[in-house]
Amino acid sequence: GRHRWVIYTNEMNGKNTFWEVDGSMVPPEWHRWLHAMTDDPPTTHPPVARKFIWENHKFNLSGTPGQYVPYSTTRKKIQEWIPPTTASK
């Protein structure tokens, strides 16, 4: 068919996904079929294993404590203001 869609599960990897569906919940092998890159679903034609494909599929962790945060390699352009300390009398 021309159109393909996802029916999300209510729970995935111990996480309740009923109201929190995300495109990253679709594993890479199903991404090819879903976007019509191939007509063969991975259930009938498993994808070839590649080094760059993760063993365990991961969700999008943006906005969670597990998100990727790069460290800064440049100096700050703005410094925080630190109020002067008053001598105790």
PyMOL Python script that loads the backbone (N, CA, C, O; Angstrom):
from pymol import cmd

cmd.read_pdbstr("""\
ATOM      1  N   GLY A   1       0.793  -1.180   0.000  1.00  0.00           N
ATOM      2  CA  GLY A   1       0.000   0.000   0.000  1.00  0.00           C
ATOM      3  C   GLY A   1       0.849   1.263   0.000  1.00  0.00           C
ATOM      4  O   GLY A   1       2.056   1.220   0.237  1.00  0.00           O
ATOM      5  N   ARG A   2       0.208   2.368  -0.265  1.00  0.00           N
ATOM      6  CA  ARG A   2       0.915   3.647  -0.282  1.00  0.00           C
ATOM      7  C   ARG A   2       1.228   4.148   1.107  1.00  0.00           C
ATOM      8  O   ARG A   2       2.269   4.770   1.322  1.00  0.00           O
ATOM      9  N   HIS A   3       0.346   3.889   2.053  1.00  0.00           N
ATOM     10  CA  HIS A   3       0.504   4.456   3.382  1.00  0.00           C
ATOM     11  C   HIS A   3       0.830   3.371   4.389  1.00  0.00           C
ATOM     12  O   HIS A   3       0.232   2.295   4.380  1.00  0.00           O
ATOM     13  N   ARG A   4       1.771   3.661   5.246  1.00  0.00           N
ATOM     14  CA  ARG A   4       2.157   2.746   6.316  1.00  0.00           C
ATOM     15  C   ARG A   4       2.151   3.529   7.609  1.00  0.00           C
ATOM     16  O   ARG A   4       2.514   4.705   7.621  1.00  0.00           O
ATOM     17  N   TRP A   5       1.749   2.906   8.688  1.00  0.00           N
ATOM     18  CA  TRP A   5       1.672   3.602   9.963  1.00  0.00           C
ATOM     19  C   TRP A   5       2.065   2.671  11.084  1.00  0.00           C
ATOM     20  O   TRP A   5       2.240   1.469  10.889  1.00  0.00           O
ATOM     21  N   VAL A   6       2.200   3.251  12.260  1.00  0.00           N
ATOM     22  CA  VAL A   6       2.629   2.526  13.456  1.00  0.00           C
ATOM     23  C   VAL A   6       1.468   2.460  14.431  1.00  0.00           C
ATOM     24  O   VAL A   6       0.786   3.457  14.667  1.00  0.00           O
ATOM     25  N   ILE A   7       1.248   1.292  14.990  1.00  0.00           N
ATOM     26  CA  ILE A   7       0.328   1.145  16.111  1.00  0.00           C
ATOM     27  C   ILE A   7       1.223   0.942  17.329  1.00  0.00           C
ATOM     28  O   ILE A   7       1.775  -0.140  17.529  1.00  0.00           O
ATOM     29  N   TYR A   8       1.362   1.990  18.141  1.00  0.00           N
ATOM     30  CA  TYR A   8       2.262   1.933  19.286  1.00  0.00           C
ATOM     31  C   TYR A   8       1.700   1.033  20.373  1.00  0.00           C
ATOM     32  O   TYR A   8       0.486   0.908  20.529  1.00  0.00           O
ATOM     33  N   THR A   9       2.586   0.417  21.111  1.00  0.00           N
ATOM     34  CA  THR A   9       2.203  -0.412  22.241  1.00  0.00           C
ATOM     35  C   THR A   9       1.980   0.468  23.467  1.00  0.00           C
ATOM     36  O   THR A   9       2.443   1.608  23.498  1.00  0.00           O
ATOM     37  N   ASN A  10       1.285  -0.040  24.468  1.00  0.00           N
ATOM     38  CA  ASN A  10       1.032   0.732  25.687  1.00  0.00           C
ATOM     39  C   ASN A  10       2.201   0.683  26.648  1.00  0.00           C
ATOM     40  O   ASN A  10       2.297   1.526  27.540  1.00  0.00           O
ATOM     41  N   GLU A  11       3.092  -0.281  26.491  1.00  0.00           N
ATOM     42  CA  GLU A  11       4.263  -0.384  27.367  1.00  0.00           C
ATOM     43  C   GLU A  11       5.438  -0.863  26.537  1.00  0.00           C
ATOM     44  O   GLU A  11       5.300  -1.767  25.712  1.00  0.00           O
ATOM     45  N   MET A  12       6.602  -0.253  26.759  1.00  0.00           N
ATOM     46  CA  MET A  12       7.793  -0.641  26.026  1.00  0.00           C
ATOM     47  C   MET A  12       8.994  -0.494  26.940  1.00  0.00           C
ATOM     48  O   MET A  12       9.247   0.592  27.460  1.00  0.00           O
ATOM     49  N   ASN A  13       9.728  -1.560  27.142  1.00  0.00           N
ATOM     50  CA  ASN A  13      10.907  -1.588  28.023  1.00  0.00           C
ATOM     51  C   ASN A  13      10.570  -1.094  29.423  1.00  0.00           C
ATOM     52  O   ASN A  13      11.354  -0.362  30.027  1.00  0.00           O
ATOM     53  N   GLY A  14       9.419  -1.482  29.940  1.00  0.00           N
ATOM     54  CA  GLY A  14       9.024  -1.093  31.290  1.00  0.00           C
ATOM     55  C   GLY A  14       8.504   0.323  31.407  1.00  0.00           C
ATOM     56  O   GLY A  14       8.223   0.781  32.514  1.00  0.00           O
ATOM     57  N   LYS A  15       8.368   1.024  30.305  1.00  0.00           N
ATOM     58  CA  LYS A  15       7.902   2.415  30.322  1.00  0.00           C
ATOM     59  C   LYS A  15       6.469   2.468  29.796  1.00  0.00           C
ATOM     60  O   LYS A  15       6.164   1.887  28.755  1.00  0.00           O
ATOM     61  N   ASN A  16       5.594   3.166  30.517  1.00  0.00           N
ATOM     62  CA  ASN A  16       4.222   3.351  30.066  1.00  0.00           C
ATOM     63  C   ASN A  16       4.228   4.354  28.920  1.00  0.00           C
ATOM     64  O   ASN A  16       4.613   5.508  29.111  1.00  0.00           O
ATOM     65  N   THR A  17       3.814   3.933  27.748  1.00  0.00           N
ATOM     66  CA  THR A  17       3.891   4.780  26.558  1.00  0.00           C
ATOM     67  C   THR A  17       2.525   5.181  26.023  1.00  0.00           C
ATOM     68  O   THR A  17       2.419   5.628  24.881  1.00  0.00           O
ATOM     69  N   PHE A  18       1.482   5.030  26.825  1.00  0.00           N
ATOM     70  CA  PHE A  18       0.139   5.316  26.316  1.00  0.00           C
ATOM     71  C   PHE A  18       0.002   6.766  25.859  1.00  0.00           C
ATOM     72  O   PHE A  18      -0.518   7.015  24.771  1.00  0.00           O
ATOM     73  N   TRP A  19       0.453   7.723  26.659  1.00  0.00           N
ATOM     74  CA  TRP A  19       0.347   9.140  26.303  1.00  0.00           C
ATOM     75  C   TRP A  19       1.666   9.723  25.828  1.00  0.00           C
ATOM     76  O   TRP A  19       1.702  10.883  25.416  1.00  0.00           O
ATOM     77  N   GLU A  20       2.728   8.974  25.871  1.00  0.00           N
ATOM     78  CA  GLU A  20       4.050   9.495  25.529  1.00  0.00           C
ATOM     79  C   GLU A  20       4.645   8.742  24.351  1.00  0.00           C
ATOM     80  O   GLU A  20       5.677   8.088  24.497  1.00  0.00           O
ATOM     81  N   VAL A  21       4.020   8.821  23.201  1.00  0.00           N
ATOM     82  CA  VAL A  21       4.562   8.161  22.019  1.00  0.00           C
ATOM     83  C   VAL A  21       5.622   9.057  21.396  1.00  0.00           C
ATOM     84  O   VAL A  21       5.543  10.282  21.479  1.00  0.00           O
ATOM     85  N   ASP A  22       6.610   8.433  20.774  1.00  0.00           N
ATOM     86  CA  ASP A  22       7.737   9.158  20.215  1.00  0.00           C
ATOM     87  C   ASP A  22       8.214   8.407  18.977  1.00  0.00           C
ATOM     88  O   ASP A  22       8.185   7.177  18.943  1.00  0.00           O
ATOM     89  N   GLY A  23       8.648   9.136  17.974  1.00  0.00           N
ATOM     90  CA  GLY A  23       9.155   8.508  16.759  1.00  0.00           C
ATOM     91  C   GLY A  23      10.379   7.647  16.993  1.00  0.00           C
ATOM     92  O   GLY A  23      10.642   6.727  16.218  1.00  0.00           O
ATOM     93  N   SER A  24      11.138   7.928  18.053  1.00  0.00           N
ATOM     94  CA  SER A  24      12.328   7.126  18.333  1.00  0.00           C
ATOM     95  C   SER A  24      11.978   5.750  18.888  1.00  0.00           C
ATOM     96  O   SER A  24      12.865   4.919  19.086  1.00  0.00           O
ATOM     97  N   MET A  25      10.702   5.503  19.138  1.00  0.00           N
ATOM     98  CA  MET A  25      10.288   4.184  19.614  1.00  0.00           C
ATOM     99  C   MET A  25      10.270   3.159  18.479  1.00  0.00           C
ATOM    100  O   MET A  25      10.179   1.958  18.732  1.00  0.00           O
ATOM    101  N   VAL A  26      10.356   3.620  17.242  1.00  0.00           N
ATOM    102  CA  VAL A  26      10.377   2.715  16.093  1.00  0.00           C
ATOM    103  C   VAL A  26      11.811   2.233  15.893  1.00  0.00           C
ATOM    104  O   VAL A  26      12.702   3.054  15.678  1.00  0.00           O
ATOM    105  N   PRO A  27      12.056   0.931  15.958  1.00  0.00           N
ATOM    106  CA  PRO A  27      13.416   0.413  15.764  1.00  0.00           C
ATOM    107  C   PRO A  27      13.928   0.698  14.350  1.00  0.00           C
ATOM    108  O   PRO A  27      13.126   0.857  13.429  1.00  0.00           O
ATOM    109  N   PRO A  28      15.248   0.765  14.164  1.00  0.00           N
ATOM    110  CA  PRO A  28      15.816   1.114  12.857  1.00  0.00           C
ATOM    111  C   PRO A  28      15.405   0.166  11.732  1.00  0.00           C
ATOM    112  O   PRO A  28      15.211   0.600  10.597  1.00  0.00           O
ATOM    113  N   GLU A  29      15.271  -1.119  12.039  1.00  0.00           N
ATOM    114  CA  GLU A  29      14.923  -2.051  10.967  1.00  0.00           C
ATOM    115  C   GLU A  29      13.505  -1.809  10.438  1.00  0.00           C
ATOM    116  O   GLU A  29      13.229  -2.071   9.268  1.00  0.00           O
ATOM    117  N   TRP A  30      12.611  -1.313  11.290  1.00  0.00           N
ATOM    118  CA  TRP A  30      11.260  -0.989  10.839  1.00  0.00           C
ATOM    119  C   TRP A  30      11.202   0.390  10.187  1.00  0.00           C
ATOM    120  O   TRP A  30      10.270   0.666   9.432  1.00  0.00           O
ATOM    121  N   HIS A  31      12.162   1.253  10.457  1.00  0.00           N
ATOM    122  CA  HIS A  31      12.199   2.592   9.861  1.00  0.00           C
ATOM    123  C   HIS A  31      12.252   2.493   8.338  1.00  0.00           C
ATOM    124  O   HIS A  31      11.571   3.244   7.640  1.00  0.00           O
ATOM    125  N   ARG A  32      13.057   1.572   7.829  1.00  0.00           N
ATOM    126  CA  ARG A  32      13.189   1.407   6.371  1.00  0.00           C
ATOM    127  C   ARG A  32      11.852   1.059   5.729  1.00  0.00           C
ATOM    128  O   ARG A  32      11.477   1.628   4.704  1.00  0.00           O
ATOM    129  N   TRP A  33      11.147   0.133   6.333  1.00  0.00           N
ATOM    130  CA  TRP A  33       9.859  -0.285   5.773  1.00  0.00           C
ATOM    131  C   TRP A  33       8.808   0.815   5.931  1.00  0.00           C
ATOM    132  O   TRP A  33       8.028   1.067   5.013  1.00  0.00           O
ATOM    133  N   LEU A  34       8.790   1.466   7.092  1.00  0.00           N
ATOM    134  CA  LEU A  34       7.795   2.488   7.385  1.00  0.00           C
ATOM    135  C   LEU A  34       7.891   3.669   6.424  1.00  0.00           C
ATOM    136  O   LEU A  34       6.869   4.248   6.055  1.00  0.00           O
ATOM    137  N   HIS A  35       9.103   4.032   6.015  1.00  0.00           N
ATOM    138  CA  HIS A  35       9.318   5.164   5.118  1.00  0.00           C
ATOM    139  C   HIS A  35       9.450   4.734   3.661  1.00  0.00           C
ATOM    140  O   HIS A  35       9.965   5.482   2.829  1.00  0.00           O
ATOM    141  N   ALA A  36       8.981   3.519   3.356  1.00  0.00           N
ATOM    142  CA  ALA A  36       8.927   2.988   1.991  1.00  0.00           C
ATOM    143  C   ALA A  36      10.295   2.943   1.317  1.00  0.00           C
ATOM    144  O   ALA A  36      10.393   3.121   0.103  1.00  0.00           O
ATOM    145  N   MET A  37      11.348   2.707   2.095  1.00  0.00           N
ATOM    146  CA  MET A  37      12.671   2.523   1.513  1.00  0.00           C
ATOM    147  C   MET A  37      12.815   1.102   0.975  1.00  0.00           C
ATOM    148  O   MET A  37      13.664   0.832   0.125  1.00  0.00           O
ATOM    149  N   THR A  38      11.977   0.199   1.480  1.00  0.00           N
ATOM    150  CA  THR A  38      11.935  -1.174   1.012  1.00  0.00           C
ATOM    151  C   THR A  38      10.496  -1.669   1.119  1.00  0.00           C
ATOM    152  O   THR A  38       9.712  -1.162   1.921  1.00  0.00           O
ATOM    153  N   ASP A  39      10.165  -2.652   0.313  1.00  0.00           N
ATOM    154  CA  ASP A  39       8.823  -3.229   0.379  1.00  0.00           C
ATOM    155  C   ASP A  39       8.778  -4.453   1.280  1.00  0.00           C
ATOM    156  O   ASP A  39       7.698  -4.959   1.587  1.00  0.00           O
ATOM    157  N   ASP A  40       9.941  -4.931   1.704  1.00  0.00           N
ATOM    158  CA  ASP A  40      10.014  -6.137   2.521  1.00  0.00           C
ATOM    159  C   ASP A  40      10.127  -5.773   3.994  1.00  0.00           C
ATOM    160  O   ASP A  40      11.095  -5.122   4.388  1.00  0.00           O
ATOM    161  N   PRO A  41       9.162  -6.176   4.818  1.00  0.00           N
ATOM    162  CA  PRO A  41       9.277  -5.894   6.258  1.00  0.00           C
ATOM    163  C   PRO A  41      10.389  -6.736   6.877  1.00  0.00           C
ATOM    164  O   PRO A  41      10.732  -7.791   6.343  1.00  0.00           O
ATOM    165  N   PRO A  42      10.959  -6.284   7.997  1.00  0.00           N
ATOM    166  CA  PRO A  42      12.065  -7.023   8.611  1.00  0.00           C
ATOM    167  C   PRO A  42      11.660  -8.387   9.155  1.00  0.00           C
ATOM    168  O   PRO A  42      12.527  -9.192   9.497  1.00  0.00           O
ATOM    169  N   THR A  43      10.372  -8.661   9.243  1.00  0.00           N
ATOM    170  CA  THR A  43       9.950  -9.990   9.695  1.00  0.00           C
ATOM    171  C   THR A  43      10.190 -11.039   8.620  1.00  0.00           C
ATOM    172  O   THR A  43      10.438 -12.202   8.940  1.00  0.00           O
ATOM    173  N   THR A  44      10.121 -10.644   7.334  1.00  0.00           N
ATOM    174  CA  THR A  44      10.359 -11.596   6.249  1.00  0.00           C
ATOM    175  C   THR A  44      11.783 -11.521   5.714  1.00  0.00           C
ATOM    176  O   THR A  44      12.330 -12.539   5.291  1.00  0.00           O
ATOM    177  N   HIS A  45      12.391 -10.350   5.721  1.00  0.00           N
ATOM    178  CA  HIS A  45      13.763 -10.154   5.252  1.00  0.00           C
ATOM    179  C   HIS A  45      14.538  -9.377   6.312  1.00  0.00           C
ATOM    180  O   HIS A  45      14.553  -8.146   6.278  1.00  0.00           O
ATOM    181  N   PRO A  46      15.187 -10.072   7.260  1.00  0.00           N
ATOM    182  CA  PRO A  46      15.931  -9.366   8.316  1.00  0.00           C
ATOM    183  C   PRO A  46      17.052  -8.511   7.723  1.00  0.00           C
ATOM    184  O   PRO A  46      17.679  -8.911   6.742  1.00  0.00           O
ATOM    185  N   PRO A  47      17.308  -7.338   8.308  1.00  0.00           N
ATOM    186  CA  PRO A  47      18.369  -6.474   7.779  1.00  0.00           C
ATOM    187  C   PRO A  47      19.748  -7.070   8.035  1.00  0.00           C
ATOM    188  O   PRO A  47      19.941  -7.867   8.954  1.00  0.00           O
ATOM    189  N   VAL A  48      20.690  -6.670   7.209  1.00  0.00           N
ATOM    190  CA  VAL A  48      22.074  -7.110   7.367  1.00  0.00           C
ATOM    191  C   VAL A  48      22.668  -6.398   8.574  1.00  0.00           C
ATOM    192  O   VAL A  48      22.510  -5.187   8.725  1.00  0.00           O
ATOM    193  N   ALA A  49      23.347  -7.147   9.430  1.00  0.00           N
ATOM    194  CA  ALA A  49      23.958  -6.549  10.629  1.00  0.00           C
ATOM    195  C   ALA A  49      25.108  -5.633  10.224  1.00  0.00           C
ATOM    196  O   ALA A  49      25.974  -6.022   9.441  1.00  0.00           O
ATOM    197  N   ARG A  50      25.111  -4.438  10.751  1.00  0.00           N
ATOM    198  CA  ARG A  50      26.163  -3.442  10.485  1.00  0.00           C
ATOM    199  C   ARG A  50      26.763  -2.988  11.808  1.00  0.00           C
ATOM    200  O   ARG A  50      26.113  -3.073  12.850  1.00  0.00           O
ATOM    201  N   LYS A  51      28.000  -2.506  11.770  1.00  0.00           N
ATOM    202  CA  LYS A  51      28.658  -2.056  12.997  1.00  0.00           C
ATOM    203  C   LYS A  51      27.996  -0.817  13.586  1.00  0.00           C
ATOM    204  O   LYS A  51      27.983  -0.646  14.805  1.00  0.00           O
ATOM    205  N   PHE A  52      27.448   0.047  12.740  1.00  0.00           N
ATOM    206  CA  PHE A  52      26.897   1.307  13.233  1.00  0.00           C
ATOM    207  C   PHE A  52      25.484   1.168  13.793  1.00  0.00           C
ATOM    208  O   PHE A  52      24.954   2.129  14.351  1.00  0.00           O
ATOM    209  N   ILE A  53      24.860  -0.005  13.659  1.00  0.00           N
ATOM    210  CA  ILE A  53      23.518  -0.212  14.203  1.00  0.00           C
ATOM    211  C   ILE A  53      23.649  -0.733  15.622  1.00  0.00           C
ATOM    212  O   ILE A  53      24.368  -1.701  15.868  1.00  0.00           O
ATOM    213  N   TRP A  54      22.949  -0.087  16.568  1.00  0.00           N
ATOM    214  CA  TRP A  54      23.017  -0.483  17.967  1.00  0.00           C
ATOM    215  C   TRP A  54      22.436  -1.863  18.172  1.00  0.00           C
ATOM    216  O   TRP A  54      21.490  -2.270  17.498  1.00  0.00           O
ATOM    217  N   GLU A  55      23.026  -2.577  19.122  1.00  0.00           N
ATOM    218  CA  GLU A  55      22.490  -3.885  19.498  1.00  0.00           C
ATOM    219  C   GLU A  55      21.110  -3.716  20.126  1.00  0.00           C
ATOM    220  O   GLU A  55      20.161  -4.404  19.752  1.00  0.00           O
ATOM    221  N   ASN A  56      21.008  -2.796  21.082  1.00  0.00           N
ATOM    222  CA  ASN A  56      19.746  -2.534  21.771  1.00  0.00           C
ATOM    223  C   ASN A  56      19.234  -1.170  21.337  1.00  0.00           C
ATOM    224  O   ASN A  56      19.936  -0.166  21.452  1.00  0.00           O
ATOM    225  N   HIS A  57      18.022  -1.145  20.845  1.00  0.00           N
ATOM    226  CA  HIS A  57      17.412   0.110  20.396  1.00  0.00           C
ATOM    227  C   HIS A  57      17.186   1.031  21.589  1.00  0.00           C
ATOM    228  O   HIS A  57      16.739   0.582  22.644  1.00  0.00           O
ATOM    229  N   LYS A  58      17.495   2.325  21.428  1.00  0.00           N
ATOM    230  CA  LYS A  58      17.351   3.300  22.505  1.00  0.00           C
ATOM    231  C   LYS A  58      16.313   4.348  22.127  1.00  0.00           C
ATOM    232  O   LYS A  58      16.181   4.724  20.962  1.00  0.00           O
ATOM    233  N   PHE A  59      15.582   4.810  23.134  1.00  0.00           N
ATOM    234  CA  PHE A  59      14.610   5.882  22.936  1.00  0.00           C
ATOM    235  C   PHE A  59      15.327   7.219  22.872  1.00  0.00           C
ATOM    236  O   PHE A  59      16.508   7.317  23.206  1.00  0.00           O
ATOM    237  N   ASN A  60      14.613   8.242  22.444  1.00  0.00           N
ATOM    238  CA  ASN A  60      15.096   9.609  22.502  1.00  0.00           C
ATOM    239  C   ASN A  60      15.091  10.041  23.968  1.00  0.00           C
ATOM    240  O   ASN A  60      14.038  10.051  24.606  1.00  0.00           O
ATOM    241  N   LEU A  61      16.248  10.394  24.501  1.00  0.00           N
ATOM    242  CA  LEU A  61      16.365  10.738  25.916  1.00  0.00           C
ATOM    243  C   LEU A  61      16.374  12.243  26.162  1.00  0.00           C
ATOM    244  O   LEU A  61      16.697  12.678  27.267  1.00  0.00           O
ATOM    245  N   SER A  62      16.027  13.045  25.163  1.00  0.00           N
ATOM    246  CA  SER A  62      15.999  14.499  25.342  1.00  0.00           C
ATOM    247  C   SER A  62      15.007  14.882  26.425  1.00  0.00           C
ATOM    248  O   SER A  62      13.897  14.351  26.478  1.00  0.00           O
ATOM    249  N   GLY A  63      15.409  15.802  27.285  1.00  0.00           N
ATOM    250  CA  GLY A  63      14.539  16.265  28.361  1.00  0.00           C
ATOM    251  C   GLY A  63      14.512  15.350  29.562  1.00  0.00           C
ATOM    252  O   GLY A  63      13.692  15.536  30.461  1.00  0.00           O
ATOM    253  N   THR A  64      15.390  14.366  29.597  1.00  0.00           N
ATOM    254  CA  THR A  64      15.474  13.450  30.732  1.00  0.00           C
ATOM    255  C   THR A  64      16.870  13.545  31.330  1.00  0.00           C
ATOM    256  O   THR A  64      17.757  14.125  30.705  1.00  0.00           O
ATOM    257  N   PRO A  65      17.092  12.994  32.520  1.00  0.00           N
ATOM    258  CA  PRO A  65      18.442  13.022  33.097  1.00  0.00           C
ATOM    259  C   PRO A  65      19.472  12.263  32.255  1.00  0.00           C
ATOM    260  O   PRO A  65      20.671  12.501  32.402  1.00  0.00           O
ATOM    261  N   GLY A  66      19.039  11.371  31.390  1.00  0.00           N
ATOM    262  CA  GLY A  66      19.971  10.602  30.572  1.00  0.00           C
ATOM    263  C   GLY A  66      20.322  11.245  29.247  1.00  0.00           C
ATOM    264  O   GLY A  66      20.972  10.612  28.415  1.00  0.00           O
ATOM    265  N   GLN A  67      19.907  12.498  29.023  1.00  0.00           N
ATOM    266  CA  GLN A  67      20.166  13.148  27.743  1.00  0.00           C
ATOM    267  C   GLN A  67      21.650  13.423  27.540  1.00  0.00           C
ATOM    268  O   GLN A  67      22.416  13.493  28.501  1.00  0.00           O
ATOM    269  N   TYR A  68      22.044  13.577  26.290  1.00  0.00           N
ATOM    270  CA  TYR A  68      23.423  13.894  25.953  1.00  0.00           C
ATOM    271  C   TYR A  68      23.650  15.388  26.155  1.00  0.00           C
ATOM    272  O   TYR A  68      22.908  16.215  25.625  1.00  0.00           O
ATOM    273  N   VAL A  69      24.668  15.722  26.917  1.00  0.00           N
ATOM    274  CA  VAL A  69      25.015  17.120  27.155  1.00  0.00           C
ATOM    275  C   VAL A  69      26.504  17.277  26.850  1.00  0.00           C
ATOM    276  O   VAL A  69      27.336  16.782  27.610  1.00  0.00           O
ATOM    277  N   PRO A  70      26.857  17.947  25.765  1.00  0.00           N
ATOM    278  CA  PRO A  70      28.273  18.113  25.450  1.00  0.00           C
ATOM    279  C   PRO A  70      28.927  19.114  26.393  1.00  0.00           C
ATOM    280  O   PRO A  70      28.284  20.051  26.865  1.00  0.00           O
ATOM    281  N   TYR A  71      30.188  18.909  26.654  1.00  0.00           N
ATOM    282  CA  TYR A  71      30.903  19.859  27.502  1.00  0.00           C
ATOM    283  C   TYR A  71      31.395  21.021  26.646  1.00  0.00           C
ATOM    284  O   TYR A  71      31.649  20.862  25.452  1.00  0.00           O
ATOM    285  N   SER A  72      31.523  22.171  27.259  1.00  0.00           N
ATOM    286  CA  SER A  72      31.915  23.372  26.535  1.00  0.00           C
ATOM    287  C   SER A  72      33.430  23.430  26.391  1.00  0.00           C
ATOM    288  O   SER A  72      34.160  23.157  27.344  1.00  0.00           O
ATOM    289  N   THR A  73      33.897  23.782  25.207  1.00  0.00           N
ATOM    290  CA  THR A  73      35.332  23.925  24.971  1.00  0.00           C
ATOM    291  C   THR A  73      35.731  25.389  24.823  1.00  0.00           C
ATOM    292  O   THR A  73      36.890  25.688  24.536  1.00  0.00           O
ATOM    293  N   THR A  74      34.783  26.302  25.016  1.00  0.00           N
ATOM    294  CA  THR A  74      35.078  27.726  24.901  1.00  0.00           C
ATOM    295  C   THR A  74      34.809  28.425  26.225  1.00  0.00           C
ATOM    296  O   THR A  74      34.060  27.932  27.068  1.00  0.00           O
ATOM    297  N   ARG A  75      35.437  29.580  26.385  1.00  0.00           N
ATOM    298  CA  ARG A  75      35.204  30.359  27.598  1.00  0.00           C
ATOM    299  C   ARG A  75      33.841  31.016  27.543  1.00  0.00           C
ATOM    300  O   ARG A  75      33.288  31.242  26.467  1.00  0.00           O
ATOM    301  N   LYS A  76      33.308  31.317  28.707  1.00  0.00           N
ATOM    302  CA  LYS A  76      32.019  32.003  28.777  1.00  0.00           C
ATOM    303  C   LYS A  76      32.174  33.430  28.274  1.00  0.00           C
ATOM    304  O   LYS A  76      33.200  34.067  28.513  1.00  0.00           O
ATOM    305  N   LYS A  77      31.169  33.932  27.585  1.00  0.00           N
ATOM    306  CA  LYS A  77      31.176  35.314  27.121  1.00  0.00           C
ATOM    307  C   LYS A  77      30.599  36.236  28.180  1.00  0.00           C
ATOM    308  O   LYS A  77      30.910  37.427  28.203  1.00  0.00           O
ATOM    309  N   ILE A  78      29.771  35.705  29.046  1.00  0.00           N
ATOM    310  CA  ILE A  78      29.146  36.486  30.104  1.00  0.00           C
ATOM    311  C   ILE A  78      29.482  35.830  31.432  1.00  0.00           C
ATOM    312  O   ILE A  78      29.310  34.623  31.603  1.00  0.00           O
ATOM    313  N   GLN A  79      29.962  36.631  32.366  1.00  0.00           N
ATOM    314  CA  GLN A  79      30.289  36.113  33.692  1.00  0.00           C
ATOM    315  C   GLN A  79      29.158  36.449  34.657  1.00  0.00           C
ATOM    316  O   GLN A  79      28.531  37.503  34.549  1.00  0.00           O
ATOM    317  N   GLU A  80      28.907  35.558  35.587  1.00  0.00           N
ATOM    318  CA  GLU A  80      27.867  35.805  36.580  1.00  0.00           C
ATOM    319  C   GLU A  80      28.316  36.915  37.524  1.00  0.00           C
ATOM    320  O   GLU A  80      29.505  37.056  37.809  1.00  0.00           O
ATOM    321  N   TRP A  81      27.357  37.698  38.006  1.00  0.00           N
ATOM    322  CA  TRP A  81      27.667  38.740  38.968  1.00  0.00           C
ATOM    323  C   TRP A  81      27.662  38.133  40.352  1.00  0.00           C
ATOM    324  O   TRP A  81      26.698  37.484  40.759  1.00  0.00           O
ATOM    325  N   ILE A  82      28.737  38.347  41.062  1.00  0.00           N
ATOM    326  CA  ILE A  82      28.846  37.869  42.441  1.00  0.00           C
ATOM    327  C   ILE A  82      28.829  39.100  43.328  1.00  0.00           C
ATOM    328  O   ILE A  82      29.722  39.940  43.223  1.00  0.00           O
ATOM    329  N   PRO A  83      27.830  39.229  44.204  1.00  0.00           N
ATOM    330  CA  PRO A  83      27.749  40.431  45.036  1.00  0.00           C
ATOM    331  C   PRO A  83      28.956  40.514  45.969  1.00  0.00           C
ATOM    332  O   PRO A  83      29.456  39.497  46.450  1.00  0.00           O
ATOM    333  N   PRO A  84      29.413  41.743  46.216  1.00  0.00           N
ATOM    334  CA  PRO A  84      30.567  41.887  47.112  1.00  0.00           C
ATOM    335  C   PRO A  84      30.190  41.492  48.537  1.00  0.00           C
ATOM    336  O   PRO A  84      29.067  41.713  48.989  1.00  0.00           O
ATOM    337  N   THR A  85      31.143  40.914  49.215  1.00  0.00           N
ATOM    338  CA  THR A  85      30.891  40.526  50.607  1.00  0.00           C
ATOM    339  C   THR A  85      31.127  41.737  51.499  1.00  0.00           C
ATOM    340  O   THR A  85      32.079  42.490  51.295  1.00  0.00           O
ATOM    341  N   THR A  86      30.275  41.916  52.470  1.00  0.00           N
ATOM    342  CA  THR A  86      30.429  43.025  53.408  1.00  0.00           C
ATOM    343  C   THR A  86      31.189  42.521  54.621  1.00  0.00           C
ATOM    344  O   THR A  86      30.992  41.396  55.079  1.00  0.00           O
ATOM    345  N   ALA A  87      32.051  43.369  55.125  1.00  0.00           N
ATOM    346  CA  ALA A  87      32.818  42.994  56.319  1.00  0.00           C
ATOM    347  C   ALA A  87      31.882  42.973  57.513  1.00  0.00           C
ATOM    348  O   ALA A  87      31.116  43.914  57.722  1.00  0.00           O
ATOM    349  N   SER A  88      31.937  41.932  58.278  1.00  0.00           N
ATOM    350  CA  SER A  88      31.067  41.847  59.457  1.00  0.00           C
ATOM    351  C   SER A  88      31.577  42.806  60.522  1.00  0.00           C
ATOM    352  O   SER A  88      32.786  42.920  60.727  1.00  0.00           O
ATOM    353  N   LYS A  89      30.664  43.498  61.203  1.00  0.00           N
ATOM    354  CA  LYS A  89      31.037  44.519  62.183  1.00  0.00           C
ATOM    355  C   LYS A  89      30.909  44.014  63.576  1.00  0.00           C
ATOM    356  O   LYS A  89      31.184  44.746  64.526  1.00  0.00           O
TER     357      LYS A  89
END
""", "prot")
cmd.dss("prot")
cmd.show_as("cartoon", "prot")
cmd.util.cbc("prot")
cmd.orient("prot")
